[in-house]
Amino acid sequence: MKKLLLALLIAGAAQAEEPQQVEVPGVKNPDMRSYRNVVAGLDAFQEYHALAPAVPELRFRLSAGRMSDQLTAGEPLSLRIAGEGDPIPVPVTADGTFTLPRVQSAIDDDADLILNRKKGALRGRPDIHTPGLPDNVRRLGDLRLECQVAVAIGKKEIGLLKTLAVNTLVLTTDWCGMSTVMKEKVKFWWPSRRIVEAAEIVDGERRETIEAKDFSYLTPLADKAWSNDARIELRYAPEPTAEEKTNPWLQPLFVLGSMNDWTSRTPMRKLEDGIYTAELDLEKGKQQLKIGTRGLVDLELGAAEKDAQLTEGVATPLALKGKRLTLKLDQPGHYTLTLDARNTDAPTLRASHIQQ
């Protein structure tokens, strides 16, 4: 259920009907959203504005995740409201942020919001920041307001019947404040534009560490014991140097996989030029993994083919931007993963069981 709601909050739900085809010069299958659906987010911003009273207006941000080049690739970003009348341009800043005007005629026309990028290349989400806070600090009330805006849009996109079904399943209409069956308040993973090494939440004298993984961190949005003025302080990972960006093999390498729920990284130790190892305690059954730099941003090594098996004791070829590697284990135990990248064009990975 948490995965379903997170998909709604972060990416938006798929619309029930296929959108009409619109021609955008130079863009095949451009990204479109119902303008009415996004206006629901404007309404939520006004309704819940007390969560972030110092924020003067609702802004949205377009982002491409690890495919950051999509934000600047090709023609400058162009967004417009297209209905029965003349298109209404929506200015987008160089960093991908914009405000959306409320135009009653466009609401009446059931207009579309059209972006000059291929469908799915970019994601849009609310971007609410109380003025004066450092870049690495997020105010909890701001995140709660972002959640309410995103949920309002998501509910419009999935429609009334699905919304009622989810309300029944989670026993509340407030998806941002829901509890588990055990009455524990649900926590939400929230995205970060930079890789997060560690995070803490601070509220007056109270301070607690919260879980962080690469481009996201776990937020207690639903827990009212934390005030809206509570601050989440993020410690970002160091940015790679220009040399490390050019040659990502100079960066630290990590193992990321199902053995740690894809939420933490196991560092690899460099034994010699091109040879790296990592030791992991693995459970019996199927494990999936990838090797790469932090966040798999500059280097992502995986299976050359879908469903490729990593056989114990056998050097398996890896591919850049590869699929998830699958390792099936007959017994739990302590294992070593050895990456041989002496030839960076043809790296291999070997798994070995360490006898205790």
C-alpha positions in Angstrom: 0.0 0.0 0.0 2.8 2.4 0.8 4.3 1.7 -2.6 1.0 2.5 -4.3 0.5 5.8 -2.4 4.1 6.8 -3.0 3.6 6.2 -6.8 0.6 8.5 -6.6 2.4 11.2 -4.6 5.6 11.3 -6.6 4.7 10.5 -10.2 1.0 11.0 -10.4 -1.4 8.3 -11.5 -2.1 7.3 -15.1 -5.3 8.8 -16.5 -8.2 6.5 -17.1 -8.6 7.5 -20.7 -6.0 7.7 -23.5 -5.2 11.4 -24.1 -5.8 12.8 -27.5 -2.9 13.2 -29.9 -1.3 16.6 -29.9 1.3 17.8 -32.3 4.4 19.5 -30.8 7.1 20.4 -33.2 10.1 18.1 -32.8 8.5 16.0 -30.1 6.8 12.7 -30.6 4.2 11.8 -28.0 4.6 15.0 -25.9 3.8 14.9 -22.2 0.3 16.0 -21.4 -1.7 16.5 -18.2 -5.3 17.6 -17.6 -5.2 21.2 -16.5 -8.3 20.6 -14.2 -6.4 17.9 -12.4 -3.4 20.2 -11.6 -5.8 23.0 -10.6 -6.9 20.6 -7.8 -3.4 21.1 -6.5 -3.9 24.9 -6.5 -7.1 24.4 -4.4 -5.2 22.1 -1.9 -2.5 24.7 -1.6 -5.0 27.3 -0.5 -6.9 24.9 1.8 -3.8 23.7 3.6 -1.7 26.9 3.3 -1.5 27.1 7.2 1.0 24.3 7.0 3.5 26.7 5.3 2.2 30.2 5.9 5.4 32.0 4.9 5.3 30.5 1.3 3.6 33.1 -0.9 2.7 30.9 -3.9 2.7 27.3 -5.1 5.5 26.4 -7.4 6.1 23.1 -9.3 9.4 21.7 -10.3 10.2 19.5 -13.3 12.9 17.0 -12.7 14.5 14.0 -14.6 16.0 12.1 -11.6 19.3 10.5 -12.7 18.6 11.4 -16.3 19.3 15.1 -15.5 20.3 15.8 -19.1 16.7 15.5 -20.1 16.0 18.8 -18.3 18.3 20.8 -20.6 18.5 18.5 -23.7 17.1 19.9 -27.0 14.9 23.0 -27.1 14.3 25.1 -24.0 11.5 23.8 -21.8 8.1 25.1 -23.0 4.9 24.6 -21.2 1.4 25.8 -22.3 -2.2 25.5 -21.4 -4.1 24.4 -24.5 -7.9 24.6 -24.7 -10.5 25.9 -27.1 -9.0 29.4 -27.2 -5.4 30.6 -27.8 -2.7 28.6 -26.0 -1.5 30.2 -22.8 2.2 30.0 -22.3 3.5 29.1 -18.8 7.1 30.4 -18.2 9.5 27.7 -17.0 12.8 28.8 -15.3 16.2 27.4 -16.2 16.1 25.1 -13.2 12.7 23.7 -14.2 10.3 25.5 -11.8 7.1 27.3 -12.7 3.9 28.7 -11.3 0.5 27.7 -12.8 -2.1 30.5 -13.3 -5.7 29.8 -12.6 -7.7 30.4 -15.8 -11.4 29.8 -15.5 -11.9 29.6 -19.3 -9.3 26.8 -19.5 -11.0 25.0 -16.6 -14.3 25.2 -18.5 -12.7 24.0 -21.7 -11.1 21.0 -19.9 -7.8 22.2 -21.3 -4.5 20.3 -21.3 -1.1 21.2 -19.9 1.4 20.3 -22.6 5.2 20.1 -22.2 7.6 20.0 -25.1 9.3 16.8 -23.9 8.5 13.2 -24.6 6.0 11.6 -22.3 7.7 10.3 -19.1 11.0 12.1 -19.7 10.3 14.6 -16.9 8.3 14.4 -13.7 6.5 17.4 -12.1 5.9 17.7 -8.4 5.1 20.5 -5.9 8.1 22.5 -4.8 7.4 24.3 -1.5 10.2 26.0 0.4 9.8 28.4 3.3 12.0 31.4 2.5 15.3 31.8 4.3 16.1 28.1 4.9 19.4 26.6 3.7 19.4 24.4 0.7 19.9 21.2 2.8 17.1 21.9 5.3 13.4 21.0 4.6 10.7 22.2 6.9 8.2 19.5 7.8 5.2 21.7 7.3 6.4 22.4 3.7 6.6 18.7 3.0 3.2 18.1 4.5 1.8 20.8 2.2 3.6 19.3 -0.8 1.9 16.0 0.1 -1.5 17.5 0.3 -1.1 19.1 -3.1 0.3 15.9 -4.7 -2.5 13.8 -3.2 -5.2 16.2 -4.5 -3.8 16.0 -8.0 -3.4 12.2 -7.7 -7.0 11.8 -6.6 -8.3 13.7 -9.5 -6.2 11.6 -11.9 -7.3 8.2 -10.7 -11.0 9.2 -10.4 -13.7 9.0 -7.8 -14.1 5.2 -7.7 -10.4 4.4 -7.2 -10.1 7.2 -4.6 -13.0 5.8 -2.6 -11.4 2.3 -2.8 -8.1 3.6 -1.4 -10.0 5.6 1.3 -11.7 2.4 2.3 -8.4 0.5 2.3 -6.5 3.0 4.4 -9.5 3.9 6.6 -9.1 7.6 6.0 -9.5 10.3 3.4 -6.3 12.0 4.6 -3.6 9.9 2.7 -0.8 12.1 4.1 -1.8 11.3 7.7 -2.8 7.7 7.5 -1.8 5.0 10.0 -0.9 1.3 9.6 -3.2 -1.5 10.8 -1.2 -1.4 14.0 -2.1 2.3 14.4 1.5 3.4 13.6 1.8 6.5 11.6 3.0 5.8 8.0 6.3 7.3 7.0 6.9 8.5 3.4 10.1 8.4 1.4 10.6 11.9 0.0 12.8 12.8 -3.0 16.0 14.8 -2.9 17.7 16.5 -5.9 21.1 15.5 -4.5 22.4 12.3 -3.0 21.8 12.2 0.7 24.4 10.5 3.0 22.6 11.1 6.3 19.6 13.0 7.7 18.2 14.1 11.0 14.9 15.7 12.1 15.1 18.5 14.7 12.2 20.0 16.6 13.2 22.3 19.5 15.4 20.2 21.8 14.3 16.9 20.2 16.6 15.4 17.5 16.4 12.0 15.8 18.2 10.3 12.9 16.0 9.4 10.0 16.7 6.9 7.3 18.2 8.1 4.0 19.0 6.4 0.8 20.7 8.1 -2.2 18.1 10.4 -3.6 15.4 10.1 -0.8 14.9 10.2 2.9 12.1 8.9 5.2 9.7 11.6 6.6 7.3 11.3 9.5 4.6 13.4 7.7 1.7 11.7 9.6 3.2 11.9 13.1 1.7 15.0 14.7 4.2 14.7 17.5 6.6 16.5 15.1 5.5 20.1 14.6 5.2 21.8 11.2 8.3 23.8 12.2 10.4 20.7 12.6 13.4 20.8 10.3 14.9 17.9 8.4 18.6 18.5 8.0 20.2 16.7 5.1 23.9 15.9 4.7 24.7 15.6 1.1 27.3 13.3 -0.4 30.4 15.2 -1.8 30.0 16.1 -5.5 32.4 14.2 -7.8 35.3 16.2 -9.1 35.5 17.0 -12.8 38.1 14.2 -13.2 35.8 11.7 -11.4 32.9 12.7 -13.6 35.0 12.1 -16.7 36.3 8.8 -15.3 33.7 7.4 -12.9 36.0 4.4 -12.1 37.9 6.9 -9.9 34.8 7.2 -7.6 34.0 4.8 -4.7 31.9 1.8 -5.8 29.0 0.2 -4.0 26.8 -2.9 -4.0 23.1 -2.0 -4.0 20.4 -4.7 -4.0 17.5 -6.6 -2.6 19.6 -7.8 0.3 19.4 -4.3 1.8 16.0 -3.5 0.2 17.8 -1.2 -2.2 17.9 1.4 0.6 21.6 1.3 1.7 24.9 0.7 0.0 27.7 -1.7 0.8 31.0 -0.2 -0.1 33.5 -2.1 -2.3 37.1 -2.3 -1.3 39.8 -1.7 -3.9 42.4 -4.5 -3.7 44.5 -3.4 -6.7 44.0 -1.5 -9.9 40.7 -2.8 -11.4 39.9 -5.3 -8.6 37.2 -4.6 -6.0 35.6 -6.8 -3.4 32.7 -6.6 -0.9 31.6 -9.0 1.7 27.9 -9.5 2.5 25.7 -11.8 4.6 23.0 -13.2 2.3 19.9 -15.1 2.9 18.9 -18.3 1.1 16.9 -17.7 -2.1 16.9 -15.1 -4.9 18.9 -11.9 -4.5 19.1 -9.1 -7.0 21.8 -6.5 -7.2 23.8 -3.9 -9.1 27.2 -2.3 -8.8 28.0 1.4 -9.3 28.8 4.8 -7.9 26.6 6.6 -5.4 23.1 6.6 -6.6 24.2 4.7 -9.7 24.5 8.2 -11.3 27.9 8.1 -13.1 28.4 4.3 -13.3 25.7 1.6 -13.2 26.8 -2.0 -13.8 24.3 -4.8 -14.2 23.3 -7.8 -16.3 23.9 -7.7 -20.0 20.6 -9.5 -20.6 17.3 -9.6 -18.7 17.1 -12.3 -16.1 20.8 -13.1 -16.4 22.0 -15.3 -13.5 25.1 -14.6 -11.3 26.3 -18.1 -10.8 28.4 -18.8 -7.7 32.1 -19.1 -8.6 31.6 -18.0 -12.2 32.8 -14.7 -13.6 29.7 -13.1 -15.1 30.0 -10.3 -17.7 28.5 -6.9 -16.7 27.1 -4.2 -18.9 26.8 -0.4 -18.4 23.2 0.5 -17.7 22.5 -3.2 -17.3 19.6 -5.0 -15.8 19.4 -6.3 -12.3 21.7 -9.3 -11.7 20.0 -12.3 -10.1 21.9 -14.5 -7.6 20.1 -17.7 -6.4 21.5 -19.2 -3.2 20.9 -22.7 -1.9 22.1 -21.7 1.6 22.5 -18.6 3.6 26.0 -17.4 4.5 28.8 -15.0 4.1 29.7 -14.2 0.5 32.3 -12.2 -1.3 31.6 -10.3 -4.5 34.6 -9.7 -6.6 34.5 -7.1 -9.4 37.2 -7.4 -12.1 37.4 -4.2 -14.0 40.9 -4.3 -15.3 39.3 -4.0 -18.6 36.6 -1.4 -18.0 35.0 -2.2 -21.3 34.4 -5.8 -20.2 34.0 -6.0 -16.4 33.0 -9.2 -14.7 31.5 -10.1 -11.3 32.1 -13.3 -9.3 30.3 -14.5 -6.1 32.0 -16.8 -3.7 30.7 -18.4 -0.5 33.1 -17.9 2.4 33.2 -21.0 4.6 33.1 -20.2 8.3 
